Amino acid sequence: MRNRRYLLQHIDADIAQCLRRRADGAADADLIFIMVDLDHFKQVNDQHGHPAGDAVLVQMAERLRQVFRPSDHVVRWGGEEFLCVAIGTPRSGAAALAERLRCSIADTPFDLPDGQALAKTASIGYACFPFMTEHPDALGWQQVVAMADMALYTAKHSGRNAWVGVLPGARLDAGAASEQVSQDLDAAVRAQVLELCRSESIRSAA
């Protein structure tokens, strides 16, 4: 299972390639950063033991790899949280990718070492790089990951088994973007600095 160190060794080259392809006019040069967190994972360890938790994480990583391409990155970011990077993917397909990922986890139970089948869901957050298409240098990839992580927790607080995407808002200013996106996500949305795209389950509950 690849980890954070692996991504740090490769992401700068991916970013450079992304920016080169965008400069050449490629329509599919974006990077989509997707944070994925298993819902109520602590209950797996508490109720079924750590071997069961390990088995679920291994299967989780395999499901993520099946959704993404070999050229993409799927890394364990920490605990039960994974970071996936879809490379050379149009941002217009981000929501569909997040939904396919949600279904790949929720629709099929996980097999435990004792033979039980355990249904699990995940909360997902995503954001794209470059975040501002007209100003690709306004925000770094780490800031994009931070926004995806905030979106993930918005999905959790909205009921779980859902995804939330972060998009630039009407009042996001390239010169002040770093400061603007560092504030609380809800505050940034209220200020029209950021916008949110939400899965159908969240929209239906609103």
C-alpha positions as CSV (number, residue, x, y, z in Angstrom):
1,M,0.0,0.0,0.0
2,R,1.6,3.2,-1.1
3,N,2.0,6.0,1.5
4,R,2.4,9.8,1.8
5,R,6.1,9.6,1.2
6,Y,5.5,7.9,-2.2
7,L,3.3,10.8,-3.3
8,L,5.7,13.4,-2.2
9,Q,8.4,11.8,-4.4
10,H,6.2,11.9,-7.5
11,I,3.8,14.8,-7.3
12,D,6.1,17.6,-8.3
13,A,6.7,15.9,-11.7
14,D,2.9,15.4,-12.1
15,I,2.3,19.0,-11.4
16,A,4.9,20.1,-13.9
17,Q,3.5,17.8,-16.6
18,C,0.0,19.2,-15.8
19,L,1.1,22.8,-16.3
20,R,3.0,22.0,-19.5
21,R,0.0,20.2,-21.0
22,R,-2.3,23.0,-20.0
23,A,0.0,25.5,-21.6
24,D,-0.2,23.4,-24.8
25,G,-4.0,23.6,-24.7
26,A,-4.8,20.1,-23.5
27,A,-8.4,19.8,-22.3
28,D,-7.6,16.8,-20.0
29,A,-4.6,18.1,-18.1
30,D,-6.1,18.6,-14.7
31,L,-5.3,16.7,-11.5
32,I,-8.2,15.7,-9.3
33,F,-7.3,15.3,-5.6
34,I,-9.8,13.1,-3.8
35,M,-9.7,12.4,-0.1
36,V,-11.5,9.2,1.1
37,D,-12.3,8.3,4.7
38,L,-14.1,5.1,5.8
39,D,-17.1,5.9,7.9
40,H,-17.1,4.6,11.5
41,F,-13.9,2.7,11.0
42,K,-13.1,2.7,14.7
43,Q,-16.1,0.4,15.2
44,V,-14.5,-2.2,13.0
45,N,-11.4,-2.5,15.3
46,D,-13.5,-2.2,18.5
47,Q,-16.1,-4.8,17.5
48,H,-14.2,-7.2,15.3
49,G,-10.5,-6.7,16.2
50,H,-7.5,-5.1,14.5
51,P,-7.0,-8.0,12.0
52,A,-10.5,-7.3,10.7
53,G,-9.6,-3.6,10.5
54,D,-6.4,-4.4,8.6
55,A,-8.4,-6.6,6.2
56,V,-10.9,-3.9,5.5
57,L,-8.1,-1.4,4.7
58,V,-6.4,-3.8,2.3
59,Q,-9.7,-4.4,0.5
60,M,-10.4,-0.7,0.5
61,A,-7.1,0.1,-1.2
62,E,-7.8,-2.6,-3.8
63,R,-11.3,-1.1,-4.6
64,L,-9.7,2.3,-5.0
65,R,-7.1,0.9,-7.4
66,Q,-9.9,-0.7,-9.4
67,V,-11.7,2.7,-9.8
68,F,-8.5,4.6,-10.7
69,R,-6.0,3.9,-13.5
70,P,-2.5,2.5,-13.1
71,S,-1.1,6.0,-13.9
72,D,-3.1,7.6,-11.0
73,H,-2.0,7.6,-7.4
74,V,-3.7,5.9,-4.6
75,V,-2.0,6.4,-1.2
76,R,-2.8,5.8,2.4
77,W,-2.7,9.3,3.8
78,G,-3.1,8.3,7.5
79,G,-5.3,6.0,9.6
80,E,-8.3,5.1,7.5
81,E,-7.9,8.1,5.2
82,F,-6.7,7.7,1.6
83,L,-5.7,10.3,-1.0
84,C,-6.3,9.5,-4.6
85,V,-4.9,11.7,-7.5
86,A,-6.5,11.3,-10.9
87,I,-3.9,12.5,-13.3
88,G,-4.7,14.0,-16.7
89,T,-8.5,14.0,-16.0
90,P,-10.9,16.8,-17.0
91,R,-12.4,18.5,-14.0
92,S,-15.8,18.2,-15.5
93,G,-15.6,14.5,-14.7
94,A,-14.7,14.9,-11.0
95,A,-18.3,14.5,-9.6
96,A,-18.9,11.4,-11.6
97,L,-15.6,9.9,-10.5
98,A,-16.5,10.7,-6.8
99,E,-19.9,9.0,-7.2
100,R,-18.3,5.9,-8.8
101,L,-15.9,5.7,-5.9
102,R,-18.6,6.1,-3.3
103,C,-20.6,3.3,-4.9
104,S,-17.6,1.0,-5.2
105,I,-17.3,1.1,-1.4
106,A,-21.0,1.1,-0.4
107,D,-22.4,-1.4,-2.8
108,T,-20.2,-4.4,-1.9
109,P,-19.6,-5.7,1.7
110,F,-16.1,-6.2,3.0
111,D,-14.9,-9.8,3.8
112,L,-13.6,-10.2,7.4
113,P,-11.1,-12.9,8.5
114,D,-13.8,-14.8,10.4
115,G,-16.0,-15.1,7.3
116,Q,-18.4,-12.3,8.1
117,A,-19.4,-9.8,5.4
118,L,-19.4,-6.2,6.7
119,A,-21.1,-3.3,4.9
120,K,-19.2,0.0,5.0
121,T,-19.5,3.4,3.5
122,A,-17.1,6.3,3.0
123,S,-17.1,10.1,3.0
124,I,-15.3,11.8,0.1
125,G,-14.0,15.3,-0.6
126,Y,-12.3,16.5,-3.8
127,A,-10.8,19.6,-5.4
128,C,-9.0,20.1,-8.6
129,F,-5.5,21.4,-9.6
130,P,-5.0,24.0,-10.9
131,F,-7.8,25.3,-8.7
132,M,-8.1,28.6,-10.6
133,T,-7.8,27.7,-14.3
134,E,-6.9,31.2,-15.4
135,H,-4.3,31.5,-12.6
136,P,-2.7,28.1,-12.2
137,D,0.0,29.4,-9.8
138,A,-2.5,31.0,-7.4
139,L,-2.7,27.9,-5.1
140,G,-0.3,25.0,-4.6
141,W,-1.3,21.3,-4.6
142,Q,-1.0,21.2,-0.8
143,Q,-3.7,23.8,-0.5
144,V,-5.9,21.9,-2.9
145,V,-5.5,18.8,-0.8
146,A,-6.4,20.8,2.3
147,M,-9.6,22.0,0.6
148,A,-10.4,18.4,-0.4
149,D,-9.9,17.3,3.2
150,M,-12.3,20.1,4.4
151,A,-14.8,18.9,1.9
152,L,-14.5,15.3,3.2
153,Y,-15.4,16.4,6.7
154,T,-18.3,18.4,5.3
155,A,-19.6,15.2,3.7
156,K,-19.2,13.5,7.1
157,H,-21.1,16.2,8.9
158,S,-23.8,15.9,6.2
159,G,-24.6,12.3,7.0
160,R,-21.7,10.3,5.6
161,N,-21.8,7.9,2.5
162,A,-21.5,11.1,0.4
163,W,-19.1,13.3,-1.4
164,V,-18.5,17.1,-1.6
165,G,-16.4,18.9,-4.1
166,V,-14.8,22.4,-3.7
167,L,-15.0,24.8,-6.6
168,P,-13.8,28.4,-7.0
169,G,-16.4,31.0,-6.0
170,A,-17.2,34.3,-7.7
171,R,-15.2,36.3,-5.2
172,L,-12.0,34.2,-5.1
173,D,-9.2,36.6,-6.0
174,A,-5.9,35.2,-7.4
175,G,-3.8,37.7,-5.5
176,A,-5.4,36.8,-2.1
177,A,-6.4,33.2,-2.8
178,S,-4.0,31.7,-0.3
179,E,-5.4,33.7,2.5
180,Q,-9.0,33.4,1.3
181,V,-9.0,29.6,1.2
182,S,-7.3,29.1,4.5
183,Q,-10.5,30.2,6.4
184,D,-13.2,28.0,7.6
185,L,-15.0,26.3,4.7
186,D,-18.5,27.4,5.7
187,A,-17.2,31.0,6.0
188,A,-15.5,30.8,2.6
189,V,-18.7,29.6,1.0
190,R,-20.8,32.3,2.7
191,A,-18.3,34.9,1.4
192,Q,-18.6,33.4,-2.1
193,V,-14.9,32.7,-2.2
194,L,-15.6,29.0,-2.6
195,E,-18.6,26.9,-3.9
196,L,-19.6,23.4,-3.0
197,C,-20.8,20.6,-5.3
198,R,-22.6,17.9,-3.3
199,S,-23.7,14.3,-3.9
200,E,-27.4,13.6,-4.5
201,S,-27.9,12.2,-1.0
202,I,-26.9,15.5,0.5
203,R,-29.0,17.6,-1.9
204,S,-32.0,15.4,-1.3
205,A,-31.7,15.8,2.5
206,A,-31.3,19.6,2.3
